């Protein structure tokens, strides 16, 4: 993989501080953040997640839709209403903001 550029940023691990990179890209021409790659472009991977850290963090993108997930849940007769989002971990427990898990299963 190449080295970092004005539009490519490598992060060895995912932390909540990644928002700083997102803001920097938003204030310029945009870019891509690769997590699990060191500053020299070496793939180092990610530590295994037990679902209690990354997935529960608030998603940067809050304009999410869940048509595909809703159709899949409906196919198996499982309720996928907004009332169930918190129980499923799609919204944060303390508010109605979407989690990273929501981003993963969303249509985006």
CNS distance restraints for C-alpha pairs under 8 A (distance, minus, plus):
assign (resid   1 and name CA) (resid  41 and name CA) 5.35 0.50 0.50
assign (resid   1 and name CA) (resid  42 and name CA) 7.07 0.50 0.50
assign (resid   2 and name CA) (resid  40 and name CA) 7.97 0.50 0.50
assign (resid   2 and name CA) (resid  41 and name CA) 5.86 0.50 0.50
assign (resid   3 and name CA) (resid  39 and name CA) 7.12 0.50 0.50
assign (resid   3 and name CA) (resid  40 and name CA) 5.91 0.50 0.50
assign (resid   3 and name CA) (resid  41 and name CA) 5.44 0.50 0.50
assign (resid   4 and name CA) (resid   8 and name CA) 5.17 0.50 0.50
assign (resid   4 and name CA) (resid   9 and name CA) 5.33 0.50 0.50
assign (resid   4 and name CA) (resid  10 and name CA) 6.48 0.50 0.50
assign (resid   4 and name CA) (resid  39 and name CA) 7.03 0.50 0.50
assign (resid   4 and name CA) (resid  40 and name CA) 7.82 0.50 0.50
assign (resid   4 and name CA) (resid  41 and name CA) 7.48 0.50 0.50
assign (resid   5 and name CA) (resid   9 and name CA) 6.82 0.50 0.50
assign (resid   6 and name CA) (resid  31 and name CA) 7.54 0.50 0.50
assign (resid   7 and name CA) (resid  25 and name CA) 7.37 0.50 0.50
assign (resid   7 and name CA) (resid  29 and name CA) 7.50 0.50 0.50
assign (resid   7 and name CA) (resid  30 and name CA) 6.33 0.50 0.50
assign (resid   7 and name CA) (resid  31 and name CA) 4.08 0.50 0.50
assign (resid   7 and name CA) (resid  32 and name CA) 6.15 0.50 0.50
assign (resid   8 and name CA) (resid  31 and name CA) 5.61 0.50 0.50
assign (resid   8 and name CA) (resid  32 and name CA) 5.01 0.50 0.50
assign (resid   8 and name CA) (resid  33 and name CA) 5.97 0.50 0.50
assign (resid   8 and name CA) (resid  34 and name CA) 7.56 0.50 0.50
assign (resid   9 and name CA) (resid  21 and name CA) 7.83 0.50 0.50
assign (resid   9 and name CA) (resid  31 and name CA) 7.67 0.50 0.50
assign (resid   9 and name CA) (resid  32 and name CA) 6.33 0.50 0.50
assign (resid   9 and name CA) (resid  33 and name CA) 4.78 0.50 0.50
assign (resid   9 and name CA) (resid  34 and name CA) 6.23 0.50 0.50
assign (resid  10 and name CA) (resid  33 and name CA) 5.88 0.50 0.50
assign (resid  10 and name CA) (resid  34 and name CA) 4.94 0.50 0.50
assign (resid  10 and name CA) (resid  35 and name CA) 6.08 0.50 0.50
assign (resid  10 and name CA) (resid  36 and name CA) 7.52 0.50 0.50
assign (resid  10 and name CA) (resid  37 and name CA) 5.47 0.50 0.50
assign (resid  10 and name CA) (resid  38 and name CA) 5.94 0.50 0.50
assign (resid  10 and name CA) (resid  39 and name CA) 5.69 0.50 0.50
assign (resid  10 and name CA) (resid  41 and name CA) 7.10 0.50 0.50
assign (resid  11 and name CA) (resid  33 and name CA) 7.17 0.50 0.50
assign (resid  11 and name CA) (resid  34 and name CA) 6.09 0.50 0.50
assign (resid  11 and name CA) (resid  35 and name CA) 4.71 0.50 0.50
assign (resid  11 and name CA) (resid  36 and name CA) 6.00 0.50 0.50
assign (resid  11 and name CA) (resid  37 and name CA) 5.63 0.50 0.50
assign (resid  11 and name CA) (resid  38 and name CA) 5.90 0.50 0.50
assign (resid  11 and name CA) (resid  39 and name CA) 6.98 0.50 0.50
assign (resid  12 and name CA) (resid  35 and name CA) 5.83 0.50 0.50
assign (resid  12 and name CA) (resid  36 and name CA) 4.60 0.50 0.50
assign (resid  12 and name CA) (resid  37 and name CA) 4.91 0.50 0.50
assign (resid  12 and name CA) (resid  38 and name CA) 4.72 0.50 0.50
assign (resid  12 and name CA) (resid  39 and name CA) 7.46 0.50 0.50
assign (resid  12 and name CA) (resid  44 and name CA) 7.03 0.50 0.50
assign (resid  12 and name CA) (resid  45 and name CA) 7.75 0.50 0.50
assign (resid  12 and name CA) (resid  46 and name CA) 7.72 0.50 0.50
assign (resid  13 and name CA) (resid  35 and name CA) 5.72 0.50 0.50
assign (resid  13 and name CA) (resid  36 and name CA) 5.44 0.50 0.50
assign (resid  13 and name CA) (resid  37 and name CA) 7.75 0.50 0.50
assign (resid  13 and name CA) (resid  46 and name CA) 6.38 0.50 0.50
assign (resid  13 and name CA) (resid  47 and name CA) 7.94 0.50 0.50
assign (resid  14 and name CA) (resid  18 and name CA) 6.94 0.50 0.50
assign (resid  14 and name CA) (resid  35 and name CA) 6.15 0.50 0.50
assign (resid  14 and name CA) (resid  36 and name CA) 7.69 0.50 0.50
assign (resid  14 and name CA) (resid  54 and name CA) 7.78 0.50 0.50
assign (resid  17 and name CA) (resid  21 and name CA) 7.98 0.50 0.50
assign (resid  18 and name CA) (resid  22 and name CA) 6.59 0.50 0.50
assign (resid  19 and name CA) (resid  23 and name CA) 6.08 0.50 0.50
assign (resid  20 and name CA) (resid  24 and name CA) 6.20 0.50 0.50
assign (resid  21 and name CA) (resid  25 and name CA) 6.21 0.50 0.50
assign (resid  21 and name CA) (resid  33 and name CA) 7.77 0.50 0.50
assign (resid  22 and name CA) (resid  26 and name CA) 6.07 0.50 0.50
assign (resid  23 and name CA) (resid  27 and name CA) 6.17 0.50 0.50
assign (resid  24 and name CA) (resid  28 and name CA) 6.53 0.50 0.50
assign (resid  25 and name CA) (resid  29 and name CA) 6.37 0.50 0.50
assign (resid  25 and name CA) (resid  30 and name CA) 4.31 0.50 0.50
assign (resid  25 and name CA) (resid  31 and name CA) 5.60 0.50 0.50
assign (resid  26 and name CA) (resid  30 and name CA) 5.51 0.50 0.50
assign (resid  35 and name CA) (resid  45 and name CA) 7.85 0.50 0.50
assign (resid  35 and name CA) (resid  46 and name CA) 7.58 0.50 0.50
assign (resid  36 and name CA) (resid  43 and name CA) 6.11 0.50 0.50
assign (resid  36 and name CA) (resid  44 and name CA) 5.44 0.50 0.50
assign (resid  36 and name CA) (resid  45 and name CA) 4.36 0.50 0.50
assign (resid  36 and name CA) (resid  46 and name CA) 5.14 0.50 0.50
assign (resid  37 and name CA) (resid  41 and name CA) 5.74 0.50 0.50
assign (resid  37 and name CA) (resid  42 and name CA) 5.43 0.50 0.50
assign (resid  37 and name CA) (resid  43 and name CA) 4.45 0.50 0.50
assign (resid  37 and name CA) (resid  44 and name CA) 5.44 0.50 0.50
assign (resid  37 and name CA) (resid  45 and name CA) 6.66 0.50 0.50
assign (resid  38 and name CA) (resid  42 and name CA) 5.43 0.50 0.50
assign (resid  38 and name CA) (resid  43 and name CA) 6.61 0.50 0.50
assign (resid  38 and name CA) (resid  44 and name CA) 6.71 0.50 0.50
assign (resid  49 and name CA) (resid  53 and name CA) 7.03 0.50 0.50
assign (resid  49 and name CA) (resid  54 and name CA) 7.27 0.50 0.50
assign (resid  51 and name CA) (resid  55 and name CA) 5.45 0.50 0.50
assign (resid  51 and name CA) (resid  56 and name CA) 7.10 0.50 0.50
assign (resid  52 and name CA) (resid  56 and name CA) 6.01 0.50 0.50
assign (resid  53 and name CA) (resid  57 and name CA) 6.39 0.50 0.50
assign (resid  54 and name CA) (resid 100 and name CA) 6.62 0.50 0.50
assign (resid  55 and name CA) (resid  99 and name CA) 6.35 0.50 0.50
assign (resid  55 and name CA) (resid 100 and name CA) 4.76 0.50 0.50
assign (resid  55 and name CA) (resid 101 and name CA) 4.67 0.50 0.50
assign (resid  56 and name CA) (resid  89 and name CA) 7.02 0.50 0.50
assign (resid  56 and name CA) (resid  92 and name CA) 6.90 0.50 0.50
assign (resid  56 and name CA) (resid  99 and name CA) 5.38 0.50 0.50
assign (resid  56 and name CA) (resid 100 and name CA) 6.15 0.50 0.50
assign (resid  56 and name CA) (resid 101 and name CA) 6.67 0.50 0.50
assign (resid  57 and name CA) (resid  92 and name CA) 7.79 0.50 0.50
assign (resid  57 and name CA) (resid  99 and name CA) 5.40 0.50 0.50
assign (resid  57 and name CA) (resid 100 and name CA) 5.80 0.50 0.50
assign (resid  58 and name CA) (resid  92 and name CA) 6.96 0.50 0.50
assign (resid  58 and name CA) (resid  97 and name CA) 6.61 0.50 0.50
assign (resid  58 and name CA) (resid  98 and name CA) 5.81 0.50 0.50
assign (resid  58 and name CA) (resid  99 and name CA) 4.19 0.50 0.50
assign (resid  58 and name CA) (resid 100 and name CA) 5.78 0.50 0.50
assign (resid  59 and name CA) (resid  97 and name CA) 7.74 0.50 0.50
assign (resid  59 and name CA) (resid  98 and name CA) 5.66 0.50 0.50
assign (resid  59 and name CA) (resid  99 and name CA) 4.73 0.50 0.50
assign (resid  59 and name CA) (resid 100 and name CA) 4.51 0.50 0.50
assign (resid  59 and name CA) (resid 101 and name CA) 7.94 0.50 0.50
assign (resid  59 and name CA) (resid 102 and name CA) 7.47 0.50 0.50
assign (resid  59 and name CA) (resid 103 and name CA) 6.39 0.50 0.50
assign (resid  60 and name CA) (resid 100 and name CA) 7.92 0.50 0.50
assign (resid  61 and name CA) (resid  98 and name CA) 7.98 0.50 0.50
assign (resid  61 and name CA) (resid 103 and name CA) 7.27 0.50 0.50
assign (resid  62 and name CA) (resid  97 and name CA) 6.88 0.50 0.50
assign (resid  62 and name CA) (resid  98 and name CA) 6.00 0.50 0.50
assign (resid  64 and name CA) (resid 102 and name CA) 7.78 0.50 0.50
assign (resid  64 and name CA) (resid 103 and name CA) 7.02 0.50 0.50
assign (resid  64 and name CA) (resid 106 and name CA) 6.08 0.50 0.50
assign (resid  64 and name CA) (resid 107 and name CA) 7.03 0.50 0.50
assign (resid  64 and name CA) (resid 108 and name CA) 6.58 0.50 0.50
assign (resid  65 and name CA) (resid 106 and name CA) 5.64 0.50 0.50
assign (resid  65 and name CA) (resid 107 and name CA) 5.58 0.50 0.50
assign (resid  65 and name CA) (resid 108 and name CA) 7.14 0.50 0.50
assign (resid  66 and name CA) (resid  70 and name CA) 5.87 0.50 0.50
assign (resid  66 and name CA) (resid 105 and name CA) 7.27 0.50 0.50
assign (resid  66 and name CA) (resid 106 and name CA) 4.87 0.50 0.50
assign (resid  66 and name CA) (resid 107 and name CA) 5.52 0.50 0.50
assign (resid  67 and name CA) (resid  71 and name CA) 6.10 0.50 0.50
assign (resid  67 and name CA) (resid 106 and name CA) 7.76 0.50 0.50
assign (resid  67 and name CA) (resid 107 and name CA) 6.63 0.50 0.50
assign (resid  68 and name CA) (resid  72 and name CA) 6.18 0.50 0.50
assign (resid  68 and name CA) (resid 106 and name CA) 7.58 0.50 0.50
assign (resid  68 and name CA) (resid 107 and name CA) 6.45 0.50 0.50
assign (resid  69 and name CA) (resid  73 and name CA) 6.11 0.50 0.50
assign (resid  69 and name CA) (resid 105 and name CA) 6.68 0.50 0.50
assign (resid  69 and name CA) (resid 106 and name CA) 7.00 0.50 0.50
assign (resid  69 and name CA) (resid 107 and name CA) 7.86 0.50 0.50
assign (resid  70 and name CA) (resid  74 and name CA) 6.02 0.50 0.50
assign (resid  70 and name CA) (resid  80 and name CA) 5.80 0.50 0.50
assign (resid  71 and name CA) (resid  75 and name CA) 6.08 0.50 0.50
assign (resid  72 and name CA) (resid  76 and name CA) 6.67 0.50 0.50
assign (resid  73 and name CA) (resid  77 and name CA) 6.23 0.50 0.50
assign (resid  73 and name CA) (resid  78 and name CA) 5.00 0.50 0.50
assign (resid  73 and name CA) (resid  79 and name CA) 6.61 0.50 0.50
assign (resid  73 and name CA) (resid  80 and name CA) 6.27 0.50 0.50
assign (resid  74 and name CA) (resid  78 and name CA) 5.56 0.50 0.50
assign (resid  74 and name CA) (resid  79 and name CA) 6.70 0.50 0.50
assign (resid  74 and name CA) (resid  80 and name CA) 7.36 0.50 0.50
assign (resid  79 and name CA) (resid  84 and name CA) 7.49 0.50 0.50
assign (resid  80 and name CA) (resid  84 and name CA) 6.15 0.50 0.50
assign (resid  80 and name CA) (resid  85 and name CA) 7.42 0.50 0.50
assign (resid  81 and name CA) (resid  85 and name CA) 6.92 0.50 0.50
assign (resid  84 and name CA) (resid  88 and name CA) 6.17 0.50 0.50
assign (resid  85 and name CA) (resid  89 and name CA) 6.10 0.50 0.50
assign (resid  85 and name CA) (resid  90 and name CA) 4.83 0.50 0.50
assign (resid  85 and name CA) (resid  91 and name CA) 5.59 0.50 0.50
assign (resid  86 and name CA) (resid  90 and name CA) 5.71 0.50 0.50
assign (resid  86 and name CA) (resid  91 and name CA) 4.87 0.50 0.50
assign (resid  86 and name CA) (resid  92 and name CA) 6.36 0.50 0.50
assign (resid  86 and name CA) (resid  93 and name CA) 6.08 0.50 0.50
assign (resid  86 and name CA) (resid  96 and name CA) 7.88 0.50 0.50
assign (resid  89 and name CA) (resid  93 and name CA) 7.80 0.50 0.50
assign (resid  89 and name CA) (resid  99 and name CA) 7.10 0.50 0.50
assign (resid  89 and name CA) (resid 101 and name CA) 6.89 0.50 0.50
assign (resid  89 and name CA) (resid 102 and name CA) 7.53 0.50 0.50
assign (resid  90 and name CA) (resid  98 and name CA) 5.72 0.50 0.50
assign (resid  90 and name CA) (resid  99 and name CA) 5.51 0.50 0.50
assign (resid  90 and name CA) (resid 100 and name CA) 7.75 0.50 0.50
assign (resid  90 and name CA) (resid 101 and name CA) 5.90 0.50 0.50
assign (resid  90 and name CA) (resid 102 and name CA) 4.59 0.50 0.50
assign (resid  91 and name CA) (resid  95 and name CA) 7.20 0.50 0.50
assign (resid  91 and name CA) (resid  96 and name CA) 5.33 0.50 0.50
assign (resid  91 and name CA) (resid  97 and name CA) 5.33 0.50 0.50
assign (resid  91 and name CA) (resid  98 and name CA) 4.33 0.50 0.50
assign (resid  91 and name CA) (resid  99 and name CA) 5.39 0.50 0.50
assign (resid  91 and name CA) (resid 102 and name CA) 7.14 0.50 0.50
assign (resid  92 and name CA) (resid  96 and name CA) 5.95 0.50 0.50
assign (resid  92 and name CA) (resid  97 and name CA) 5.70 0.50 0.50
assign (resid  92 and name CA) (resid  98 and name CA) 6.17 0.50 0.50
assign (resid  92 and name CA) (resid  99 and name CA) 5.91 0.50 0.50
assign (resid  98 and name CA) (resid 102 and name CA) 5.79 0.50 0.50
assign (resid  98 and name CA) (resid 103 and name CA) 7.43 0.50 0.50
assign (resid  99 and name CA) (resid 103 and name CA) 6.73 0.50 0.50
assign (resid 100 and name CA) (resid 104 and name CA) 6.28 0.50 0.50
assign (resid 101 and name CA) (resid 105 and name CA) 6.44 0.50 0.50
assign (resid 102 and name CA) (resid 106 and name CA) 5.77 0.50 0.50
assign (resid 103 and name CA) (resid 108 and name CA) 7.09 0.50 0.50
